[in-house]
Amino acid sequence: MPSTDPATRNSASQGSASQGSASQGLAVPEGSAAASTDANRCDVSHFEVAILIPCYNEAHAIAKVVADFRAALPAATVYVYDNNSTDSTVAAARQAGAVVRRETHQGKGHVVRRMFNDIEADIYVLVDGDATYDAPSAPPMIEKLVTGRLDMVVAARVDRDQAAYRPGHRAGNWLLTGFVAHIFGHAFTDILSGYRVFSRRFVKSFPILSGGFEIETELTVHALELELPVGEMATPYYSRPVGSASKLSTWHDGFRILWTVLKLYRAERPLSLFGSFGVALIIMAIGLAIPLVITYLQEGLVPRLPTAVLSTGLMLLAFLSIACGLILDTVTRGRREFKLIAYLALRAPGEERRRS
């Protein structure tokens, strides 16, 4: 579907703001006029704002993304990190006025890690380079971050085009969001959104380990695990421009994200995970042992010795699993304390260094 120009997007946002808000339970920014008002209230020009755009083969969209965000945040610096593109992404981004750099390790997680490591700013806006996210929503998201003294604001996507959000992606996002909310707590309705605003304190204290599209899940779980102040704002979501194709595979990347959630569950909730295994094994062991005990009390014999051995082995494994959970929970607590120390060593949002 053809890319929508900024004026059309603003009009679409105004015309369907109330409808999107009702469907998502959040307020949708109403175009550039509202964005400009919010920007003036927030006085964004007093902060160093960096717009971070990871890119791979986005020659059809990147120039528009750079232009839209330069218009929405004129004082910000736009950084495009190219991830081994084989088309004219680099030339298009540079011609549009972005600072272009390269990251050779393939994968969005590697690119985001490099951007977080290299770039110094007070406020960071992370957005995909596919022209599907709404640039005028950036100023109100920044205002929400600064005035609320938050560390991360996530743009919850409200699709404006029928083809913007594929059914497989929508279903996968809903399932993964619900799973993460059940394990780590309810704070977001769209954990896979690629449009986020961060404080410097978050960016410089976050140890990124993932290498692909599971980076959004890792960002979300990190914030929830440390109970950081976060927020969410509904924003319009559009179709890709003609000639641009999604790099996200519904099944392959969906399973990678699910596997990442399970690994994070193991790392951050070991007592819950291994304790559950232990309880399940105890129930199985007792279920096998009850008939044997009854037979022994009645006849004084244990006729099914293999079953008795199996029950004993399951019980030993159960206590071993619970012991592992207790030990790993202590280790996890220590890791969490180190993360909090690194986090607290940086200034809070709104107290960053100011422009001279």
Beta strands, then each sheet from edge to edge (+ up, - down):
strand 1: 49-55
strand 2: 77-82
strand 3: 99-102
strand 4: 123-126
strand 5: 152-159
strand 6: 196-199
strand 7: 230-237
sheet 1: 3+ 2+ 1+ 4+ 6- 5+ 7+
end
